[in-house]
Amino acid sequence: MSAARQVVVEADGGSRGNPGPAGYGAVVIDPATGEPLAEAAEYIGVATNNVAEYRGLIAGLTAAKALFPDAGDALRVHVRMDSKLVVEQMSGRWKIKHPDMKPLAARAAAVLPPSSVTYEWIPRAQNKHADRLANEAMDAGRDGRQWEASASTAALDAPARTVTAPPPVQGPPGDQAAGAAKARAALAAARGAADTLFPVPEPGVPDTTVPAVPTAPAAPAPGQPAGSASQKAGAPQTGWGSAPDLGAPATLVLLRHGETALTPEKRFSGSGGTDPELSATGRGQAGRAAEHFAALGTVQEIVSSPLRRCRETAAAVAGRLGLDVRIDEGLRETDFGVWEGLTFGEVRERYADDLTAWLASPDTAPTGGGESFAEVAERVAAARDRIVARYAGRTVLLVTHVTPIKTLVRLALGAPPEALFRMELSAASISTVAYYADGNASVRLLNDTSHLR
């Protein structure tokens, strides 16, 4: 029988558009020295982030097996990824429901015996080598070529690491003590990487991660309403320590409008197009949302985007609740320029370079004078501040669109602009963010569609 051989696989995948141009990267590492033993990367065309992440996992496991073809069952592989979805599904803790993920998970599970592979979630900052490989692959695909290992600089860009093999898990799967130990280790690692993930800008240097909102005397931090107490008394408290009673938060219930004729065809439909009305399906969704909020009895105010599909959705809810609707221009959808009414594929055929630039930078506007995501974030944050200040301590229904809702969630989490491409938001779905008096924000719900079933 062969002597046991242990390696670590770090894998990642990405999509510039979700779905969009996608690629993966994986590296096999010697746990004793931290040195890379093999690298793999590939541009895979248009795909989602999750597909690319699974492809990266499969490539990493395959590379590890190829390095030690005679090891057999003696090969032990510890996989480290920043994809919570892949780690939890491959560990058997989460069910695999999406039809595109099931065959990929089966392929990954078939590379090596399940007993030979363990999984660990790591913060993105600790997965830079694989992330860099994935981005090299996507860059290569953008330039019409395939990734070449000889031209890669991912290993040079990756920080020095010391990787050790994981200790054996004590207790059965789901054991609370073992799980708590893993959680503490993950939290400690995340705290150590916080400055890298979300750097604090130096005085006088603008923070380009989240567009600043012009307010007086200073722009609020991401997710922080203007004029909040934290601007006067230092940064908002974080963590679970004791805190003063801050009173009821301003709770924004974010309802995406119901379907229009363009929604099922996945066409760009912003504020610069035809301003479509709700379809029959969309009117039914608005009615079910109205019944849902009537049953809850929590909504006290309603604010809507000025676009027709939102006003119609808001009117259905307002009529059921007996409330008025206030219009806020800041809640309108992105202006997608000449892309309005086109599918993603049609835009790629006609404006490929513009689309690639738009996917790569939040400061790039769509073809024809549309709005960049940075511009949208600025006006949405300003609308948020107005609404939170006006309705402090109340529950407000905001009827709006995909980009404004994703932007509010992103800002509340302090996440980078590319997080917009990593959220799913269905027609007539409900999300919720609460804003407290100390400037903290809490995301309580995302893309809930249970009221539509």
Secondary structure as a PSIPRED ss2 file (coil, helix, strand):
# PSIPRED VFORMAT (PSIPRED V4.0)

   1 M C   1.000  0.000  0.000
   2 S C   1.000  0.000  0.000
   3 A C   1.000  0.000  0.000
   4 A C   1.000  0.000  0.000
   5 R E   0.000  0.000  1.000
   6 Q E   0.000  0.000  1.000
   7 V E   0.000  0.000  1.000
   8 V E   0.000  0.000  1.000
   9 V E   0.000  0.000  1.000
  10 E E   0.000  0.000  1.000
  11 A E   0.000  0.000  1.000
  12 D E   0.000  0.000  1.000
  13 G E   0.000  0.000  1.000
  14 G E   0.000  0.000  1.000
  15 S E   0.000  0.000  1.000
  16 R C   1.000  0.000  0.000
  17 G C   1.000  0.000  0.000
  18 N C   1.000  0.000  0.000
  19 P C   1.000  0.000  0.000
  20 G E   0.000  0.000  1.000
  21 P E   0.000  0.000  1.000
  22 A E   0.000  0.000  1.000
  23 G E   0.000  0.000  1.000
  24 Y E   0.000  0.000  1.000
  25 G E   0.000  0.000  1.000
  26 A E   0.000  0.000  1.000
  27 V E   0.000  0.000  1.000
  28 V E   0.000  0.000  1.000
  29 I E   0.000  0.000  1.000
  30 D C   1.000  0.000  0.000
  31 P C   1.000  0.000  0.000
  32 A C   1.000  0.000  0.000
  33 T C   1.000  0.000  0.000
  34 G C   1.000  0.000  0.000
  35 E C   1.000  0.000  0.000
  36 P E   0.000  0.000  1.000
  37 L E   0.000  0.000  1.000
  38 A E   0.000  0.000  1.000
  39 E E   0.000  0.000  1.000
  40 A E   0.000  0.000  1.000
  41 A E   0.000  0.000  1.000
  42 E E   0.000  0.000  1.000
  43 Y E   0.000  0.000  1.000
  44 I E   0.000  0.000  1.000
  45 G E   0.000  0.000  1.000
  46 V E   0.000  0.000  1.000
  47 A E   0.000  0.000  1.000
  48 T C   1.000  0.000  0.000
  49 N H   0.000  1.000  0.000
  50 N H   0.000  1.000  0.000
  51 V H   0.000  1.000  0.000
  52 A H   0.000  1.000  0.000
  53 E H   0.000  1.000  0.000
  54 Y H   0.000  1.000  0.000
  55 R H   0.000  1.000  0.000
  56 G H   0.000  1.000  0.000
  57 L H   0.000  1.000  0.000
  58 I H   0.000  1.000  0.000
  59 A H   0.000  1.000  0.000
  60 G H   0.000  1.000  0.000
  61 L H   0.000  1.000  0.000
  62 T H   0.000  1.000  0.000
  63 A H   0.000  1.000  0.000
  64 A H   0.000  1.000  0.000
  65 K H   0.000  1.000  0.000
  66 A H   0.000  1.000  0.000
  67 L H   0.000  1.000  0.000
  68 F C   1.000  0.000  0.000
  69 P C   1.000  0.000  0.000
  70 D C   1.000  0.000  0.000
  71 A C   1.000  0.000  0.000
  72 G H   0.000  1.000  0.000
  73 D H   0.000  1.000  0.000
  74 A H   0.000  1.000  0.000
  75 L E   0.000  0.000  1.000
  76 R E   0.000  0.000  1.000
  77 V E   0.000  0.000  1.000
  78 H E   0.000  0.000  1.000
  79 V E   0.000  0.000  1.000
  80 R E   0.000  0.000  1.000
  81 M E   0.000  0.000  1.000
  82 D C   1.000  0.000  0.000
  83 S C   1.000  0.000  0.000
  84 K H   0.000  1.000  0.000
  85 L H   0.000  1.000  0.000
  86 V H   0.000  1.000  0.000
  87 V H   0.000  1.000  0.000
  88 E H   0.000  1.000  0.000
  89 Q H   0.000  1.000  0.000
  90 M H   0.000  1.000  0.000
  91 S C   1.000  0.000  0.000
  92 G C   1.000  0.000  0.000
  93 R C   1.000  0.000  0.000
  94 W C   1.000  0.000  0.000
  95 K C   1.000  0.000  0.000
  96 I C   1.000  0.000  0.000
  97 K C   1.000  0.000  0.000
  98 H C   1.000  0.000  0.000
  99 P C   1.000  0.000  0.000
 100 D C   1.000  0.000  0.000
 101 M H   0.000  1.000  0.000
 102 K H   0.000  1.000  0.000
 103 P H   0.000  1.000  0.000
 104 L H   0.000  1.000  0.000
 105 A H   0.000  1.000  0.000
 106 A H   0.000  1.000  0.000
 107 R H   0.000  1.000  0.000
 108 A H   0.000  1.000  0.000
 109 A H   0.000  1.000  0.000
 110 A H   0.000  1.000  0.000
 111 V H   0.000  1.000  0.000
 112 L C   1.000  0.000  0.000
 113 P C   1.000  0.000  0.000
 114 P H   0.000  1.000  0.000
 115 S H   0.000  1.000  0.000
 116 S H   0.000  1.000  0.000
 117 V E   0.000  0.000  1.000
 118 T E   0.000  0.000  1.000
 119 Y E   0.000  0.000  1.000
 120 E E   0.000  0.000  1.000
 121 W E   0.000  0.000  1.000
 122 I C   1.000  0.000  0.000
 123 P C   1.000  0.000  0.000
 124 R H   0.000  1.000  0.000
 125 A H   0.000  1.000  0.000
 126 Q H   0.000  1.000  0.000
 127 N C   1.000  0.000  0.000
 128 K H   0.000  1.000  0.000
 129 H H   0.000  1.000  0.000
 130 A H   0.000  1.000  0.000
 131 D H   0.000  1.000  0.000
 132 R H   0.000  1.000  0.000
 133 L H   0.000  1.000  0.000
 134 A H   0.000  1.000  0.000
 135 N H   0.000  1.000  0.000
 136 E H   0.000  1.000  0.000
 137 A H   0.000  1.000  0.000
 138 M H   0.000  1.000  0.000
 139 D H   0.000  1.000  0.000
 140 A H   0.000  1.000  0.000
 141 G H   0.000  1.000  0.000
 142 R H   0.000  1.000  0.000
 143 D C   1.000  0.000  0.000
 144 G C   1.000  0.000  0.000
 145 R C   1.000  0.000  0.000
 146 Q C   1.000  0.000  0.000
 147 W C   1.000  0.000  0.000
 148 E C   1.000  0.000  0.000
 149 A H   0.000  1.000  0.000
 150 S H   0.000  1.000  0.000
 151 A H   0.000  1.000  0.000
 152 S C   1.000  0.000  0.000
 153 T C   1.000  0.000  0.000
 154 A H   0.000  1.000  0.000
 155 A H   0.000  1.000  0.000
 156 L H   0.000  1.000  0.000
 157 D H   0.000  1.000  0.000
 158 A C   1.000  0.000  0.000
 159 P C   1.000  0.000  0.000
 160 A C   1.000  0.000  0.000
 161 R C   1.000  0.000  0.000
 162 T C   1.000  0.000  0.000
 163 V C   1.000  0.000  0.000
 164 T C   1.000  0.000  0.000
 165 A C   1.000  0.000  0.000
 166 P C   1.000  0.000  0.000
 167 P C   1.000  0.000  0.000
 168 P C   1.000  0.000  0.000
 169 V C   1.000  0.000  0.000
 170 Q C   1.000  0.000  0.000
 171 G C   1.000  0.000  0.000
 172 P C   1.000  0.000  0.000
 173 P C   1.000  0.000  0.000
 174 G C   1.000  0.000  0.000
 175 D C   1.000  0.000  0.000
 176 Q H   0.000  1.000  0.000
 177 A H   0.000  1.000  0.000
 178 A H   0.000  1.000  0.000
 179 G H   0.000  1.000  0.000
 180 A H   0.000  1.000  0.000
 181 A H   0.000  1.000  0.000
 182 K H   0.000  1.000  0.000
 183 A H   0.000  1.000  0.000
 184 R H   0.000  1.000  0.000
 185 A H   0.000  1.000  0.000
 186 A H   0.000  1.000  0.000
 187 L H   0.000  1.000  0.000
 188 A H   0.000  1.000  0.000
 189 A H   0.000  1.000  0.000
 190 A H   0.000  1.000  0.000
 191 R H   0.000  1.000  0.000
 192 G H   0.000  1.000  0.000
 193 A H   0.000  1.000  0.000
 194 A H   0.000  1.000  0.000
 195 D H   0.000  1.000  0.000
 196 T H   0.000  1.000  0.000
 197 L H   0.000  1.000  0.000
 198 F C   1.000  0.000  0.000
 199 P C   1.000  0.000  0.000
 200 V C   1.000  0.000  0.000
 201 P C   1.000  0.000  0.000
 202 E C   1.000  0.000  0.000
 203 P C   1.000  0.000  0.000
 204 G C   1.000  0.000  0.000
 205 V C   1.000  0.000  0.000
 206 P C   1.000  0.000  0.000
 207 D C   1.000  0.000  0.000
 208 T C   1.000  0.000  0.000
 209 T C   1.000  0.000  0.000
 210 V C   1.000  0.000  0.000
 211 P C   1.000  0.000  0.000
 212 A C   1.000  0.000  0.000
 213 V C   1.000  0.000  0.000
 214 P C   1.000  0.000  0.000
 215 T C   1.000  0.000  0.000
 216 A C   1.000  0.000  0.000
 217 P C   1.000  0.000  0.000
 218 A C   1.000  0.000  0.000
 219 A C   1.000  0.000  0.000
 220 P C   1.000  0.000  0.000
 221 A C   1.000  0.000  0.000
 222 P C   1.000  0.000  0.000
 223 G C   1.000  0.000  0.000
 224 Q C   1.000  0.000  0.000
 225 P C   1.000  0.000  0.000
 226 A C   1.000  0.000  0.000
 227 G C   1.000  0.000  0.000
 228 S C   1.000  0.000  0.000
 229 A H   0.000  1.000  0.000
 230 S H   0.000  1.000  0.000
 231 Q H   0.000  1.000  0.000
 232 K C   1.000  0.000  0.000
 233 A C   1.000  0.000  0.000
 234 G C   1.000  0.000  0.000
 235 A C   1.000  0.000  0.000
 236 P C   1.000  0.000  0.000
 237 Q C   1.000  0.000  0.000
 238 T C   1.000  0.000  0.000
 239 G C   1.000  0.000  0.000
 240 W C   1.000  0.000  0.000
 241 G C   1.000  0.000  0.000
 242 S C   1.000  0.000  0.000
 243 A C   1.000  0.000  0.000
 244 P C   1.000  0.000  0.000
 245 D C   1.000  0.000  0.000
 246 L C   1.000  0.000  0.000
 247 G C   1.000  0.000  0.000
 248 A C   1.000  0.000  0.000
 249 P C   1.000  0.000  0.000
 250 A E   0.000  0.000  1.000
 251 T E   0.000  0.000  1.000
 252 L E   0.000  0.000  1.000
 253 V E   0.000  0.000  1.000
 254 L E   0.000  0.000  1.000
 255 L E   0.000  0.000  1.000
 256 R E   0.000  0.000  1.000
 257 H C   1.000  0.000  0.000
 258 G C   1.000  0.000  0.000
 259 E C   1.000  0.000  0.000
 260 T E   0.000  0.000  1.000
 261 A C   1.000  0.000  0.000
 262 L C   1.000  0.000  0.000
 263 T C   1.000  0.000  0.000
 264 P C   1.000  0.000  0.000
 265 E C   1.000  0.000  0.000
 266 K C   1.000  0.000  0.000
 267 R E   0.000  0.000  1.000
 268 F C   1.000  0.000  0.000
 269 S C   1.000  0.000  0.000
 270 G C   1.000  0.000  0.000
 271 S C   1.000  0.000  0.000
 272 G C   1.000  0.000  0.000
 273 G C   1.000  0.000  0.000
 274 T C   1.000  0.000  0.000
 275 D C   1.000  0.000  0.000
 276 P C   1.000  0.000  0.000
 277 E C   1.000  0.000  0.000
 278 L E   0.000  0.000  1.000
 279 S C   1.000  0.000  0.000
 280 A H   0.000  1.000  0.000
 281 T H   0.000  1.000  0.000
 282 G H   0.000  1.000  0.000
 283 R H   0.000  1.000  0.000
 284 G H   0.000  1.000  0.000
 285 Q H   0.000  1.000  0.000
 286 A H   0.000  1.000  0.000
 287 G H   0.000  1.000  0.000
 288 R H   0.000  1.000  0.000
 289 A H   0.000  1.000  0.000
 290 A H   0.000  1.000  0.000
 291 E H   0.000  1.000  0.000
 292 H H   0.000  1.000  0.000
 293 F H   0.000  1.000  0.000
 294 A H   0.000  1.000  0.000
 295 A H   0.000  1.000  0.000
 296 L H   0.000  1.000  0.000
 297 G C   1.000  0.000  0.000
 298 T C   1.000  0.000  0.000
 299 V C   1.000  0.000  0.000
 300 Q C   1.000  0.000  0.000
 301 E E   0.000  0.000  1.000
 302 I E   0.000  0.000  1.000
 303 V E   0.000  0.000  1.000
 304 S E   0.000  0.000  1.000
 305 S C   1.000  0.000  0.000
 306 P C   1.000  0.000  0.000
 307 L C   1.000  0.000  0.000
 308 R H   0.000  1.000  0.000
 309 R H   0.000  1.000  0.000
 310 C H   0.000  1.000  0.000
 311 R H   0.000  1.000  0.000
 312 E H   0.000  1.000  0.000
 313 T H   0.000  1.000  0.000
 314 A H   0.000  1.000  0.000
 315 A H   0.000  1.000  0.000
 316 A H   0.000  1.000  0.000
 317 V H   0.000  1.000  0.000
 318 A H   0.000  1.000  0.000
 319 G H   0.000  1.000  0.000
 320 R H   0.000  1.000  0.000
 321 L H   0.000  1.000  0.000
 322 G C   1.000  0.000  0.000
 323 L C   1.000  0.000  0.000
 324 D C   1.000  0.000  0.000
 325 V E   0.000  0.000  1.000
 326 R E   0.000  0.000  1.000
 327 I E   0.000  0.000  1.000
 328 D C   1.000  0.000  0.000
 329 E H   0.000  1.000  0.000
 330 G H   0.000  1.000  0.000
 331 L H   0.000  1.000  0.000
 332 R C   1.000  0.000  0.000
 333 E C   1.000  0.000  0.000
 334 T C   1.000  0.000  0.000
 335 D C   1.000  0.000  0.000
 336 F C   1.000  0.000  0.000
 337 G H   0.000  1.000  0.000
 338 V H   0.000  1.000  0.000
 339 W H   0.000  1.000  0.000
 340 E C   1.000  0.000  0.000
 341 G C   1.000  0.000  0.000
 342 L C   1.000  0.000  0.000
 343 T E   0.000  0.000  1.000
 344 F H   0.000  1.000  0.000
 345 G H   0.000  1.000  0.000
 346 E H   0.000  1.000  0.000
 347 V H   0.000  1.000  0.000
 348 R H   0.000  1.000  0.000
 349 E H   0.000  1.000  0.000
 350 R H   0.000  1.000  0.000
 351 Y C   1.000  0.000  0.000
 352 A H   0.000  1.000  0.000
 353 D H   0.000  1.000  0.000
 354 D H   0.000  1.000  0.000
 355 L H   0.000  1.000  0.000
 356 T H   0.000  1.000  0.000
 357 A H   0.000  1.000  0.000
 358 W H   0.000  1.000  0.000
 359 L H   0.000  1.000  0.000
 360 A H   0.000  1.000  0.000
 361 S C   1.000  0.000  0.000
 362 P C   1.000  0.000  0.000
 363 D C   1.000  0.000  0.000
 364 T C   1.000  0.000  0.000
 365 A C   1.000  0.000  0.000
 366 P C   1.000  0.000  0.000
 367 T C   1.000  0.000  0.000
 368 G C   1.000  0.000  0.000
 369 G C   1.000  0.000  0.000
 370 G C   1.000  0.000  0.000
 371 E C   1.000  0.000  0.000
 372 S C   1.000  0.000  0.000
 373 F H   0.000  1.000  0.000
 374 A H   0.000  1.000  0.000
 375 E H   0.000  1.000  0.000
 376 V H   0.000  1.000  0.000
 377 A H   0.000  1.000  0.000
 378 E H   0.000  1.000  0.000
 379 R H   0.000  1.000  0.000
 380 V H   0.000  1.000  0.000
 381 A H   0.000  1.000  0.000
 382 A H   0.000  1.000  0.000
 383 A H   0.000  1.000  0.000
 384 R H   0.000  1.000  0.000
 385 D H   0.000  1.000  0.000
 386 R H   0.000  1.000  0.000
 387 I H   0.000  1.000  0.000
 388 V H   0.000  1.000  0.000
 389 A H   0.000  1.000  0.000
 390 R H   0.000  1.000  0.000
 391 Y C   1.000  0.000  0.000
 392 A C   1.000  0.000  0.000
 393 G C   1.000  0.000  0.000
 394 R C   1.000  0.000  0.000
 395 T E   0.000  0.000  1.000
 396 V E   0.000  0.000  1.000
 397 L E   0.000  0.000  1.000
 398 L E   0.000  0.000  1.000
 399 V E   0.000  0.000  1.000
 400 T E   0.000  0.000  1.000
 401 H C   1.000  0.000  0.000
 402 V H   0.000  1.000  0.000
 403 T H   0.000  1.000  0.000
 404 P H   0.000  1.000  0.000
 405 I H   0.000  1.000  0.000
 406 K H   0.000  1.000  0.000
 407 T H   0.000  1.000  0.000
 408 L H   0.000  1.000  0.000
 409 V H   0.000  1.000  0.000
 410 R H   0.000  1.000  0.000
 411 L H   0.000  1.000  0.000
 412 A H   0.000  1.000  0.000
 413 L H   0.000  1.000  0.000
 414 G C   1.000  0.000  0.000
 415 A C   1.000  0.000  0.000
 416 P C   1.000  0.000  0.000
 417 P H   0.000  1.000  0.000
 418 E H   0.000  1.000  0.000
 419 A H   0.000  1.000  0.000
 420 L H   0.000  1.000  0.000
 421 F H   0.000  1.000  0.000
 422 R H   0.000  1.000  0.000
 423 M C   1.000  0.000  0.000
 424 E C   1.000  0.000  0.000
 425 L C   1.000  0.000  0.000
 426 S C   1.000  0.000  0.000
 427 A C   1.000  0.000  0.000
 428 A C   1.000  0.000  0.000
 429 S C   1.000  0.000  0.000
 430 I E   0.000  0.000  1.000
 431 S E   0.000  0.000  1.000
 432 T E   0.000  0.000  1.000
 433 V E   0.000  0.000  1.000
 434 A E   0.000  0.000  1.000
 435 Y E   0.000  0.000  1.000
 436 Y C   1.000  0.000  0.000
 437 A C   1.000  0.000  0.000
 438 D C   1.000  0.000  0.000
 439 G C   1.000  0.000  0.000
 440 N C   1.000  0.000  0.000
 441 A E   0.000  0.000  1.000
 442 S E   0.000  0.000  1.000
 443 V E   0.000  0.000  1.000
 444 R E   0.000  0.000  1.000
 445 L E   0.000  0.000  1.000
 446 L E   0.000  0.000  1.000
 447 N E   0.000  0.000  1.000
 448 D E   0.000  0.000  1.000
 449 T C   1.000  0.000  0.000
 450 S H   0.000  1.000  0.000
 451 H H   0.000  1.000  0.000
 452 L H   0.000  1.000  0.000
 453 R C   1.000  0.000  0.000
